[in-house]
Structures are given as C-alpha cells and as structure tokens.
Amino acid sequence: MRLVRWTPDDLVRRLDDVVAVYGEAMNYRADLLEARRGYIATHVRRPGFRAVASLTTEGHLAGFGYGYRGASGQWWHDQVHRALDPQARRRWLTDCFEVVELHVRPPAQGHGVGTRQLTALLTLAEGSTTLLSTPEADERTSRAWRLYRRFGFVDVLRHFHFPGDERPFGVLGRDLPLPTRDTTATPGPATS
C-alpha cells in the first residue's frame, strides 16, 4: 500500500474510483453517489484544498481523504455555524481546515490505512483547528469513531442533523498542527 498526496487534478482524474470507494465505505445508494460526484468535483477548487490517497501495488484506490479551508458561504460550514454559539464559532470556525471526506474500502479497513491518511491530511492542513462530521455510532465498535478519538478529536456538536439526511452526526474538532509524535506517515509526491 502506497500513500500519496493528490493534486486537485489527480482527484478529478480518479473521480469514478473516489465515488466508488465513498459509496462502499458509506453504504450509500447510487442516486446519492451521483449527487456527490458533482460536489466533489467542485470541492477541489476550494482554498486550501489538500488530498491524499492510498493505492495498492496495482494502483487500485483503497482509500482517500481530502479537505479545505472552511469559509462562510460553504454549505457544511454554514450548517455548523448556525448550530454553534458565538464562542464556539470563534473557537472552531475562525481558522478551520475541514476534513470533508476520509474513506477506506471495507476490505482495507482495520490495517492502519485510515490512520495514515488522516495523519498525512492533517499534516498538510492549513489552519489552527480542524473539524469533521461522522455519523453517530457506538464509539466502542466504530472504527471511524475510535480513529478520531485516538487523534484527540473532541465533541463540538452531537446528534446533529444535516438537512437531507435523516441520520444524526457528530461534529468533532481538534487543534492543529498535529504534535510531531502523531506523525506516522509522510505524504509522498503527487501521483495518480
């Protein structure tokens, strides 16, 4: 398994693979995946965009992650902004890198792929804080929740409902940069 840094063009070139991994990891219906395709294609042009990918020795996409600088006028940012009190807004949203997507194909889960991707992505991130959202789950059994807790993410919002999704989400945050000891992977050169 090889971890690489992706440029916006690298991600767009592999958009079919990205959407397939996203669908497998999130267990989403095909119609929702088509809508995500368009969102992802526009996300790559946002300020501070950073992306990483995990590729098998054959070049197949095993996982990916990306994020960018959060700003007013972005849908996710605005939803979270409205839900927070003024002090929490200043704390979390003033200089924030949003981890937008972080996914690993189910067969590759449990082998450190997500840990390496998140480490690399947060090492590349610009900002003094980072936020992400993840579906609510049992923290003892959910790989995603265990990963985020290991990285020191704390609760910002719990049982939050985004419009158009009936599932509750946790919005989690942590300060940046990562301490040096947390850096377990160094992003390689961009490649598709």
C-alpha positions as CSV (number, residue, x, y, z in Angstrom):
1,M,0.0,0.0,0.0
2,R,1.3,3.4,-1.0
3,L,0.2,6.7,0.5
4,V,0.4,9.6,-2.0
5,R,-0.5,13.3,-2.0
6,W,-3.1,14.2,-4.7
7,T,-3.5,17.5,-6.5
8,P,-7.0,18.6,-7.5
9,D,-6.4,17.2,-11.0
10,D,-5.3,13.8,-9.6
11,L,-8.5,13.5,-7.7
12,V,-10.7,14.6,-10.6
13,R,-8.9,12.0,-12.9
14,R,-9.8,9.3,-10.4
15,L,-13.3,10.6,-9.6
16,D,-15.0,7.3,-10.6
17,D,-12.8,5.4,-8.2
18,V,-13.3,8.1,-5.5
19,V,-17.1,7.8,-5.8
20,A,-16.9,4.0,-5.7
21,V,-14.8,4.0,-2.5
22,Y,-17.1,6.6,-1.0
23,G,-20.2,4.5,-1.8
24,E,-18.7,1.3,-0.4
25,A,-17.5,3.0,2.8
26,M,-20.7,4.9,3.5
27,N,-23.1,2.3,2.0
28,Y,-24.9,5.0,0.0
29,R,-27.5,4.4,-2.8
30,A,-26.4,5.0,-6.4
31,D,-28.5,8.2,-6.8
32,L,-26.8,9.8,-3.8
33,L,-23.4,8.9,-5.2
34,E,-24.2,10.7,-8.5
35,A,-25.0,13.9,-6.5
36,R,-21.8,13.5,-4.5
37,R,-19.8,13.3,-7.8
38,G,-20.7,16.9,-8.6
39,Y,-20.0,18.2,-5.1
40,I,-16.6,16.5,-5.0
41,A,-15.7,18.0,-8.4
42,T,-16.4,21.5,-7.1
43,H,-14.6,20.9,-3.8
44,V,-11.2,20.5,-5.4
45,R,-11.2,24.2,-6.3
46,R,-11.7,25.5,-2.8
47,P,-8.9,27.4,-1.0
48,G,-6.5,25.2,1.0
49,F,-7.6,22.0,-0.8
50,R,-5.5,19.0,0.3
51,A,-5.9,15.4,-0.7
52,V,-4.3,12.1,0.0
53,A,-4.9,8.6,-1.4
54,S,-3.9,5.0,-0.6
55,L,-3.1,2.9,-3.6
56,T,-2.5,-0.8,-3.8
57,T,0.6,-2.1,-5.6
58,E,-1.5,-2.5,-8.7
59,G,-2.6,1.2,-8.5
60,H,-6.2,0.5,-7.3
61,L,-7.7,3.0,-4.9
62,A,-8.0,1.6,-1.4
63,G,-8.9,4.9,0.3
64,F,-8.7,8.6,0.1
65,G,-9.2,11.8,2.1
66,Y,-9.5,15.5,1.4
67,G,-10.4,18.8,3.0
68,Y,-10.0,22.5,2.6
69,R,-10.3,25.8,4.4
70,G,-13.8,26.4,5.8
71,A,-15.4,29.6,4.9
72,S,-18.8,31.4,5.1
73,G,-20.9,30.5,2.1
74,Q,-19.9,26.8,2.1
75,W,-22.9,24.6,2.8
76,W,-21.3,22.4,5.6
77,H,-19.6,25.4,7.2
78,D,-22.8,27.4,7.3
79,Q,-24.8,24.5,8.8
80,V,-22.4,24.0,11.6
81,H,-22.0,27.8,12.1
82,R,-25.8,28.2,12.7
83,A,-25.7,25.4,15.2
84,L,-22.9,26.8,17.4
85,D,-23.0,29.5,19.9
86,P,-20.8,32.6,19.2
87,Q,-18.0,31.5,21.5
88,A,-17.8,28.0,19.8
89,R,-17.9,29.7,16.4
90,R,-14.9,31.8,17.2
91,R,-13.1,28.8,18.7
92,W,-13.7,26.3,15.9
93,L,-14.6,28.1,12.7
94,T,-12.3,31.2,12.6
95,D,-9.2,29.4,11.1
96,C,-10.5,25.9,10.3
97,F,-9.5,23.1,8.0
98,E,-12.5,20.9,7.3
99,V,-11.8,17.2,6.8
100,V,-14.5,16.8,4.2
101,E,-14.1,13.1,3.3
102,L,-11.9,10.3,4.7
103,H,-12.8,6.8,3.5
104,V,-11.3,3.4,3.2
105,R,-12.7,0.4,1.2
106,P,-14.2,-2.1,3.7
107,P,-11.7,-4.9,2.8
108,A,-8.8,-2.5,3.6
109,Q,-10.2,-1.3,6.9
110,G,-8.5,-2.3,10.1
111,H,-5.0,-2.2,8.7
112,G,-3.9,1.4,9.5
113,V,-4.9,2.9,6.2
114,G,-7.2,5.4,7.7
115,T,-4.7,6.4,10.4
116,R,-2.0,7.0,7.7
117,Q,-4.4,9.0,5.6
118,L,-5.7,11.2,8.4
119,T,-2.1,11.8,9.7
120,A,-1.0,12.9,6.2
121,L,-4.0,15.0,5.6
122,L,-3.8,16.9,8.9
123,T,0.0,17.3,8.4
124,L,-0.8,19.1,5.1
125,A,-3.7,21.1,6.5
126,E,-3.7,24.9,6.9
127,G,-5.4,26.3,9.9
128,S,-5.4,26.3,13.7
129,T,-8.3,23.9,14.1
130,T,-9.8,21.1,12.1
131,L,-13.4,19.9,12.1
132,L,-15.2,16.9,10.6
133,S,-18.5,15.2,10.8
134,T,-19.3,11.5,11.1
135,P,-22.5,9.5,11.5
136,E,-23.3,8.8,15.2
137,A,-22.2,5.3,16.2
138,D,-21.1,3.2,19.1
139,E,-17.7,4.7,19.9
140,R,-16.5,1.3,21.2
141,T,-17.2,-0.6,18.0
142,S,-17.0,2.1,15.2
143,R,-13.6,2.2,13.5
144,A,-14.2,5.8,12.5
145,W,-15.0,7.0,16.0
146,R,-12.1,5.1,17.5
147,L,-9.8,6.6,14.9
148,Y,-10.9,10.2,15.6
149,R,-10.7,9.7,19.4
150,R,-7.2,8.4,19.0
151,F,-6.3,11.6,17.2
152,G,-7.7,13.7,20.0
153,F,-10.9,14.9,18.3
154,V,-13.4,16.2,20.9
155,D,-17.2,16.7,20.6
156,V,-18.2,20.0,19.1
157,L,-21.8,19.0,18.3
158,R,-23.5,15.7,18.9
159,H,-26.7,14.2,17.4
160,F,-26.7,17.0,14.8
161,H,-29.0,16.6,11.7
162,F,-27.8,18.0,8.4
163,P,-30.7,18.8,6.0
164,G,-31.5,16.0,3.6
165,D,-30.0,13.2,5.8
166,E,-32.1,11.5,8.5
167,R,-29.1,10.2,10.4
168,P,-27.6,12.1,13.3
169,F,-24.0,13.2,13.1
170,G,-21.3,14.1,15.5
171,V,-19.2,17.1,14.6
172,L,-15.7,16.7,16.1
173,G,-12.8,19.0,16.3
174,R,-9.1,19.3,17.4
175,D,-6.4,21.8,17.3
176,L,-3.7,21.9,14.6
177,P,-0.9,21.3,14.0
178,L,-0.6,17.6,15.0
179,P,2.2,17.1,17.5
180,T,5.3,15.7,15.9
181,R,4.9,12.3,17.7
182,D,1.5,11.9,16.0
183,T,3.0,12.0,12.5
184,T,3.2,8.3,11.4
185,A,3.1,8.9,7.7
186,T,4.7,11.4,5.4
187,P,2.8,12.2,2.2
188,G,4.6,11.2,-0.9
189,P,4.7,13.0,-4.2
190,A,1.5,13.6,-6.1
191,T,0.6,10.8,-8.5
192,S,-2.5,9.3,-10.0
